[in-house]
Amino acid sequence: MAVETTNKQKAKTTEWITGGAYAVAVSVEATYIIYRPGEPFLEPQTVRFLEQVAKDANSGNLEALKKVGTVFVAVDKSNGQRT
């Protein structure tokens, strides 16, 4: 649910983070400025959190990724192996 302020609105949005064989859909809170509705602004701590998610994806830390979002894994279509 969005909270209306003077010229800003906060709402949940999904950020997609990719790294290694993983893509993670992470739900975070963003601020939308009314006159620029298509551009979400993230708080610095949210950006740092998403940077950590990217590091976990690149290092293959699947357990950490499962805790923060929905994880997708790339597979090789010819033999079903992760790429």
One Martini backbone bead per residue (centre of mass of N, CA, C, O) as a GRO file, in nm:
protein
   83
    1MET     BB    1   0.097   0.036   0.022
    2ALA     BB    2   0.058   0.364  -0.024
    3VAL     BB    3   0.217   0.673   0.081
    4GLU     BB    4   0.117   0.995   0.118
    5THR     BB    5   0.270   1.295   0.036
    6THR     BB    6   0.331   1.578  -0.085
    7ASN     BB    7   0.544   1.464  -0.353
    8LYS     BB    8   0.535   1.168  -0.236
    9GLN     BB    9   0.579   0.803  -0.282
   10LYS     BB   10   0.543   0.497  -0.123
   11ALA     BB   11   0.665   0.174  -0.250
   12LYS     BB   12   0.661  -0.129  -0.372
   13THR     BB   13   0.931  -0.305  -0.539
   14THR     BB   14   1.095  -0.473  -0.805
   15GLU     BB   15   1.418  -0.607  -0.803
   16TRP     BB   16   1.668  -0.706  -1.034
   17ILE     BB   17   1.914  -0.957  -0.973
   18THR     BB   18   2.236  -1.039  -1.111
   19GLY     BB   19   2.440  -1.350  -1.098
   20GLY     BB   20   2.570  -1.565  -1.259
   21ALA     BB   21   2.308  -1.815  -1.241
   22TYR     BB   22   2.139  -1.566  -1.118
   23ALA     BB   23   1.804  -1.454  -1.030
   24VAL     BB   24   1.654  -1.181  -0.835
   25ALA     BB   25   1.353  -1.110  -0.666
   26VAL     BB   26   1.322  -0.795  -0.500
   27SER     BB   27   1.162  -0.648  -0.233
   28VAL     BB   28   1.120  -0.289  -0.218
   29GLU     BB   29   1.148   0.034  -0.111
   30ALA     BB   30   1.012   0.325  -0.274
   31THR     BB   31   1.045   0.647  -0.418
   32TYR     BB   32   0.797   0.864  -0.555
   33ILE     BB   33   0.769   1.121  -0.769
   34ILE     BB   34   0.499   1.258  -0.897
   35TYR     BB   35   0.654   1.398  -1.160
   36ARG     BB   36   0.825   1.090  -1.157
   37PRO     BB   37   0.676   0.787  -1.168
   38GLY     BB   38   0.905   0.598  -1.332
   39GLU     BB   39   1.117   0.683  -1.084
   40PRO     BB   40   1.281   0.518  -0.858
   41PHE     BB   41   1.386   0.572  -0.522
   42LEU     BB   42   1.665   0.481  -0.325
   43GLU     BB   43   1.797   0.409  -0.049
   44PRO     BB   44   2.113   0.358   0.051
   45GLN     BB   45   2.056   0.089   0.211
   46THR     BB   46   1.920  -0.049  -0.031
   47VAL     BB   47   2.159  -0.045  -0.222
   48ARG     BB   48   2.349  -0.209  -0.040
   49PHE     BB   49   2.171  -0.458  -0.029
   50LEU     BB   50   2.176  -0.512  -0.342
   51GLU     BB   51   2.482  -0.545  -0.357
   52GLN     BB   52   2.488  -0.800  -0.178
   53VAL     BB   53   2.312  -0.972  -0.358
   54ALA     BB   54   2.508  -0.966  -0.597
   55LYS     BB   55   2.741  -1.103  -0.451
   56ASP     BB   56   2.587  -1.364  -0.385
   57ALA     BB   57   2.532  -1.440  -0.678
   58ASN     BB   58   2.830  -1.448  -0.778
   59SER     BB   59   2.912  -1.667  -0.539
   60GLY     BB   60   2.661  -1.875  -0.490
   61ASN     BB   61   2.460  -1.784  -0.240
   62LEU     BB   62   2.171  -1.939  -0.210
   63GLU     BB   63   2.076  -1.906   0.084
   64ALA     BB   64   2.072  -1.594   0.082
   65LEU     BB   65   1.878  -1.558  -0.159
   66LYS     BB   66   1.627  -1.707  -0.037
   67LYS     BB   67   1.585  -1.480   0.197
   68VAL     BB   68   1.524  -1.216  -0.023
   69GLY     BB   69   1.392  -1.402  -0.262
   70THR     BB   70   1.337  -1.489  -0.587
   71VAL     BB   71   1.486  -1.767  -0.745
   72PHE     BB   72   1.683  -1.795  -1.043
   73VAL     BB   73   1.804  -2.056  -1.269
   74ALA     BB   74   2.029  -2.135  -1.492
   75VAL     BB   75   1.994  -2.352  -1.776
   76ASP     BB   76   2.077  -2.621  -1.971
   77LYS     BB   77   1.884  -2.748  -2.224
   78SER     BB   78   2.042  -3.015  -2.307
   79ASN     BB   79   2.093  -3.125  -1.969
   80GLY     BB   80   1.988  -2.947  -1.706
   81GLN     BB   81   2.220  -2.774  -1.632
   82ARG     BB   82   2.387  -2.556  -1.479
   83THR     BB   83   2.560  -2.247  -1.582
   0.00000   0.00000   0.00000
